[in-house]
């Protein structure tokens, strides 16, 4: 534990860490502060508590295991038999991850997963799995059915030349190998060869290799990386670094498009990662390829796997096998941030905040700019959890990898001996943990609950990411921007008009919708070490505007909803209004939503019309209406895609009538309001309009 000697804070003050570890009881308290589930520490004799915990983890590490792969594959078979394709896909991917690379189980998992992809009409994914299957030790007696699946895939996707090549290859294999039911397989291949190719068949494969990102209307900022030219960074002693509008901003303008400096995937409760997200770029994947060593990480292609290994995974893979990163929490992305700095030898930018105003951010090496973000570690009442996490990571690197001996041989290594380097890296990781604690973002993606893969309908947390430029924005409990994620990139848009020289505010997750003012103040102080003085915290009337209020029938002012009260005064005209009347009307709207009438569109419109008359635009009950409209809309468009020929020639006038009626109504409403309750609905409308436009073009 001697390497815990000294750590640097962002104020360059030396902190003695050894005092925290004089007693075993002190260490135990630190472990509990970090949330580690470790056994009782009996004393300081022998291994340190950090070393003991690591030893326990590595004794139980999980590597490639073909027997475990078989179990997962069999579970996948059960799900496939029940036509639960998404679940079978997950089990087959887990089977693949556990299998010895290119061994028999590896090939069996790929072959079975290709069957799922084929059922889902993900033909490109199916073909990729089949190619990898043939490169493995897949049993020869099972190959004919995989050849036939490949031929059917090429037939369905209209690939004439590749189909003919596949059939020739399959026939050559069958004629040169003793296979049961050889003639049956040859007959099937010849039938495919003689069939009319489905030239007009739609390939439902989603190409994730090219991701379209939105652009900036007035171009990108030349001095503020990843930001619009409409923005600029500013500084004063009260607000610190912050972002303001350099010119007028319109609602809907794109303000930031920033690729994550680093991100660390979030572990599920079972200590596994999502099997449909690329570990390197967070792309959605079906035909993933696993890490060659650990059983947790999957990639969208070989390029991502190689890049990830060279940049960071070779130093973290052993820890994946021992499951240490699950327990280390935010220490994991902090470690990744430190690894980003290794390439440049932890390059730093000297100078004060005026240097940031001149230029901030880099698309080539963003580490120096990330390293300038505040850590607030000197404001923290207890830095012990940060130090313990750092101690574990450094001990892991020292005893289970050759990181330090390798780094000492690099030209850019900032130290010339092991002890100094260990202390230096430990200090940086401690600082990065503190920086991430008050600057990182939770990356959330919409994903699918059904196998049609047409429209995502479930929001999940997939990673913890760091976006240095975006993090410069100050917090407001009522932000004037919203953000969403495309793979590992954050997109920030304005949700209201912002005049020149006005500040741009983000929300740090402390939102007026979920907390009252007192709760928000406590959260801001404990998590980010500041007293929030945003517009909604400073002015009580502004906070009332954001509550679930009713609309006064006399002046259209706000009548707050007060639980257990029967009457309330309008904040604008002072008239007393009956809350019972409002509640009865809102209940009527809810009854429409819950009715079983066949004409769903009409009852949804009736419900929304009633609520627009009585509810303030930010009322939470609008979200339910919009989500119901979105769900109805997805069902319609799914039907259109499956019956597009009928739709295009108006053989199904009811669908066409619904869409013609639905779109103008929806956009008329959306033009009048822009709030969080309808953002998803708005995005889905635009998506489907593009789909319909493509259908008409065809």
TACOR-V976595 format. One record per pair of residues at least 24 apart in sequence whose C-alpha atoms are under 6 Angstrom apart, sorted by the first residue. I is the first residue (numbers start at 0). GAP is how many residues later the second one is. D is the distance in Angstrom with one decimal. If there is no record, write none. Layout:
BEGIN
I_GAP_D + I_GAP_D
END
This chain:
BEGIN
2_420_5.4 + 6_420_4.4 + 7_419_5.5 + 29_354_5.8 + 29_355_5.8 + 32_352_5.9 + 33_351_5.1 + 49_342_5.9 + 56_265_5.2 + 57_264_4.9 + 60_260_5.1 + 60_261_4.0 + 61_259_5.0 + 62_231_5.8 + 63_34_4.8 + 63_35_5.6 + 63_36_5.7 + 64_33_5.4 + 64_34_5.8 + 65_33_4.8 + 68_26_4.1 + 68_29_5.1 + 68_30_5.3 + 96_193_5.3 + 96_198_4.8 + 97_197_5.4 + 101_34_4.1 + 101_35_5.9 + 102_33_5.8 + 102_34_5.0 + 103_33_4.8 + 103_34_5.1 + 106_26_4.6 + 106_29_5.4 + 106_31_4.8 + 120_83_6.0 + 121_82_5.9 + 121_83_4.7 + 122_30_5.8 + 124_162_5.0 + 156_46_5.7 + 157_39_6.0 + 157_40_5.4 + 157_41_4.9 + 215_38_5.8 + 222_136_4.5 + 223_135_5.9 + 223_136_5.0 + 224_136_4.8 + 224_137_6.0 + 225_30_5.7 + 225_31_5.4 + 225_32_5.1 + 226_28_5.9 + 226_29_4.5 + 227_27_5.0 + 232_124_5.9 + 241_230_5.5 + 241_231_5.3 + 241_232_5.9 + 242_230_5.4 + 242_260_5.9 + 242_261_5.5 + 243_257_5.6 + 243_258_5.5 + 243_259_4.1 + 243_260_5.4 + 244_255_4.9 + 244_256_5.0 + 244_257_5.6 + 245_254_5.5 + 245_255_6.0 + 246_253_4.4 + 247_250_5.9 + 247_251_4.6 + 247_252_4.7 + 248_248_5.7 + 248_249_5.0 + 249_247_4.6 + 250_243_5.1 + 250_244_5.0 + 250_245_4.4 + 250_246_4.8 + 251_241_5.6 + 251_242_5.1 + 251_243_5.8 + 252_240_5.5 + 252_241_5.5 + 253_238_6.0 + 253_239_4.5 + 254_237_5.5 + 254_238_5.5 + 255_235_5.6 + 255_236_4.9 + 256_233_5.7 + 256_234_4.6 + 257_231_5.4 + 257_232_5.4 + 258_229_6.0 + 258_230_4.2 + 259_206_5.6 + 259_207_5.2 + 259_228_5.8 + 259_229_5.8 + 260_205_5.6 + 260_206_5.8 + 261_203_5.8 + 261_204_5.6 + 262_201_5.4 + 262_202_4.0 + 263_69_5.1 + 263_199_5.4 + 263_200_5.4 + 264_197_5.7 + 264_198_4.0 + 265_196_5.3 + 265_197_4.6 + 279_24_5.8 + 279_28_5.8 + 280_207_5.8 + 281_205_4.9 + 281_206_5.7 + 282_204_5.2 + 293_27_5.4 + 330_58_5.9 + 330_102_5.8 + 333_95_5.9 + 333_98_5.1 + 333_99_5.1 + 340_26_5.7 + 344_67_4.8 + 344_68_5.3 + 344_69_5.9 + 369_98_5.6 + 374_59_4.9 + 374_60_4.0 + 376_57_5.9 + 385_44_5.6 + 386_43_5.9 + 389_36_5.7 + 389_39_5.8 + 389_40_5.5 + 437_90_5.7 + 438_32_5.8 + 439_25_5.7 + 439_26_4.8 + 440_24_5.2 + 472_32_5.8 + 472_33_5.9 + 473_31_5.4 + 474_30_5.5 + 474_31_5.1 + 474_32_5.1 + 474_33_5.9 + 475_29_5.6 + 475_31_5.3 + 475_58_5.2 + 476_30_5.8 + 476_34_4.9 + 476_35_5.6 + 478_26_5.0 + 478_27_5.0 + 478_28_5.4 + 479_25_5.7 + 480_25_6.0 + 547_71_4.4 + 548_67_5.5 + 549_64_5.5 + 549_65_4.5 + 549_66_5.3 + 550_63_5.2 + 550_64_5.6 + 550_65_5.7 + 622_54_4.3 + 625_52_6.0 + 629_51_5.6
END
